[in-house]
Amino acid sequence: MITLTDAAAYQLRHLFRGRKPAEQGVRIFVHAGGCAGLQYGMAFEAQGREDDTVVESHGVRLYVDPFSAAYLQGACIEYSDAPRGVGFRVENPNAAVTCACGLSFRVDLAEGC
């Protein structure tokens, strides 16, 4: 469903330092916003919800709610510390349009999620 690159997993594990092992999960979600209509979000989360999809990628636990899962199928989260920008980036095969900053996207409603 969704994967992390080695660099993204490494950075998340680095960010987990000092947290209890049970608190070392990350919620990946999609919500309305941004210039293209939908926006990505990430947050530390200790435990998933009953209807979440739980994915393990490179030793990192990811929680994805059903709404977001429809938009994130096949997505890959990268991490870059290049001069053009530092941070996480979602490569999403479902995005028909992505804004210039890469933080928001739109899907083709004909193909729809």
C-alpha positions in Angstrom: 0.0 0.0 0.0 2.5 2.7 1.1 6.3 2.4 1.5 9.2 4.4 2.9 12.5 4.8 1.2 15.6 3.9 3.3 16.3 7.6 3.9 12.8 8.3 5.1 12.8 5.3 7.5 16.2 6.3 8.8 15.0 9.9 9.5 11.8 8.7 11.2 13.8 6.3 13.4 16.1 9.2 14.3 13.0 11.3 15.2 11.8 8.4 17.4 14.8 8.6 19.7 13.7 9.4 23.2 10.2 8.1 22.7 8.9 4.9 24.2 8.9 1.9 21.7 5.1 1.8 22.0 4.9 5.5 20.7 7.0 4.9 17.6 4.3 4.9 15.0 3.5 7.5 12.3 0.0 8.4 11.0 0.1 9.2 7.3 -3.1 11.0 6.2 -4.8 13.0 3.5 -7.0 16.0 4.2 -8.7 18.8 2.3 -6.4 21.8 1.8 -3.5 23.2 -0.2 -3.6 24.8 -3.6 -4.4 21.6 -5.4 -7.3 20.5 -3.2 -5.8 17.7 -1.0 -2.9 17.8 1.3 -0.6 15.2 3.0 0.0 15.1 6.7 2.2 13.1 9.1 2.0 12.8 12.9 3.5 10.6 15.6 1.0 8.2 17.0 1.3 5.6 19.7 -1.4 3.3 18.5 -3.6 2.9 15.4 -7.4 3.0 15.4 -9.7 0.1 14.8 -10.3 0.7 11.1 -6.7 1.7 10.2 -4.5 -0.1 7.8 -1.2 -0.8 9.6 1.9 -1.0 7.4 5.5 -1.9 8.5 8.1 -0.4 6.2 11.8 -0.7 7.1 10.9 -1.2 10.7 8.6 1.8 11.0 4.9 1.3 11.7 2.6 3.4 9.6 -1.1 4.0 10.4 -3.4 5.0 7.5 -7.2 5.6 7.9 -9.6 4.3 5.3 -10.2 7.7 3.6 -6.5 8.4 3.2 -5.8 4.8 2.1 -7.8 5.3 -1.0 -5.5 8.1 -2.1 -2.2 6.7 -0.9 -2.4 3.2 -2.6 1.1 2.6 -4.1 2.6 5.8 -2.6 6.2 6.1 -1.5 7.5 8.5 1.2 10.9 9.9 0.6 13.2 12.1 2.6 15.6 14.6 1.2 18.1 17.0 2.7 19.1 18.6 -0.7 19.6 22.3 -1.0 16.3 22.6 -2.9 14.4 21.5 0.2 14.7 19.4 3.3 11.9 17.1 4.5 9.6 14.3 3.6 7.9 14.1 0.2 5.2 11.8 -1.0 5.6 10.2 -4.5 2.0 9.4 -5.2 1.0 7.5 -8.4 -2.7 8.6 -7.8 -1.9 12.3 -8.1 -3.1 13.7 -11.4 -1.9 17.2 -10.4 0.7 18.2 -7.8 1.3 21.8 -6.8 4.8 23.3 -7.2 5.7 22.8 -3.5 4.7 19.1 -3.6 2.6 19.3 -0.5 -0.8 19.2 -2.1 -2.3 17.2 -5.0 -5.5 16.5 -6.9 -6.7 13.2 -8.3 -8.5 12.7 -11.6 -12.1 12.2 -10.6 -12.7 10.0 -13.7 -10.3 7.5 -12.2 -11.2 8.5 -8.7 -10.1 7.2 -5.3 
